[in-house]
Amino acid sequence: MTRIHIRQIRETIENLKEQINGLRRIEERLAELEKQISPAQNKEAVQQTLALGRTSVEENIRILFSMASALEEVYSAYTDTEKRITDRYNLDTIVYPATEFGISKITGLDEYDDLMPF
């Protein structure tokens, strides 16, 4: 049986989103630095290094975004399924018919036949 720790999934999604935001800030800063480099020796080498760093950060953002999206799909599918199960079989909302003691004559269960194991 597969167990899903829904709270941990939600926390992981939030952590991934925070990491994505942090990487986006780094990416923006790298782009700013590329533009601000003053004419100096090895300017191209520095710009190339910054561009490579920015490309790496962009790739990590894409990976983290994919991971967060996949977890959100799992979270959504799980919670939707749980909600459908709860809505269909919510025992708190079932009105149980009255019974007579002695010989049990339970009536009114026709609509719950699909819940009966026998």
N, C-alpha and C positions, 0 to 999 in steps of 0.2 A: 504494500500500500504506500502510495506516495504521500508524504507529508509536506505541507506548505506552511511556512511561518510567515504569515501575511504581514505582520508588523515589521519583521526584518526586511521583507521585500520593499515595503514602503520606505523604510529608513535608508536602504541601499539606493533606491531611486533618488531620494532627496540628496544623499551624499554625492551621487554621480552628477546631479545637476549643479551642485556647488562646485565640484571639480571642473565641470565644463565652463562655468562662469569664471572661475579662476584662470583657466587656460585661455579663455577669450580675452581677459584683461592682459595676460602675458602677450598674446598674439597682437593686440592693439599696440602695446608698448614697443614690441619689436618693430612693427611697421613704422611707428613714430621715430624710433632710433635710426631706421634705414634712411628716412627722409632728412634727419638732422645731422648726419655725418658731414663734417666740414671737409673741404678739400684738403686732403693730406696724403702722405705716402700710404700705400696699401689700402686706399679707399675701397677699391673693388673687392679686395679680399675680405675686408670687414663687412661690406654689404652682402657679399656672397654668404658669409658665415651667418649673418642675421637672417638672410632669406632662407637658408637651410634650417635654421632654428624655427623660423615661423612656419615653414612647411611641415616640420615635425610636429609642432604644436597643433596645426590644423588637422593633421592625420589623427593625433590623439583625441582631439575634439570629436572627430567623426566616429572613432571607435567608441568613445564613452557615450556619445549620443545614441549609437546603435544599441549598446548595452542597456542604456536607460529605456529606450523604446521597447526592446524585447521584454524587459522586466515589467514595464507598464502594461504590455499586452497580457503577460502571465497574470499580473495582478487583476486586471480588468476581467479576464476570462474566469478567473477563480471566484472573484467577488460576485460577478453576474450569475455564475452557476450556483453559488451558495444562496444567493437571493432567490433564484427560481425554485430551488429545492425548499427553502424556508417558506416561500409563498405557497407552494403546492402542498406541503406536508406540515404546515404550522399547526401543531396540536393545540395551541392556545386558542385558535379560532374555531376549532371543531366543537360543535355542540353535540354532546353525547346524549343519546336517547335515554329516557327513563326506563328502569327495569323493575320487574316485580320479583320479590323474593320467593323462594320455593323453586318453581320451574321458571327459568329465565326466558323471557319472551322479548328479546331485544328487537326493536323495530326501527325503521328509518335509516338503515345502513346501506340502502341500495346505491346511493351515490358514492359510497366509500368502498365498493367492492374491489377496486384496484389496490386498496391498501391492505386488504386481508391476505394473509399468507396461505390460507387454506381454501 
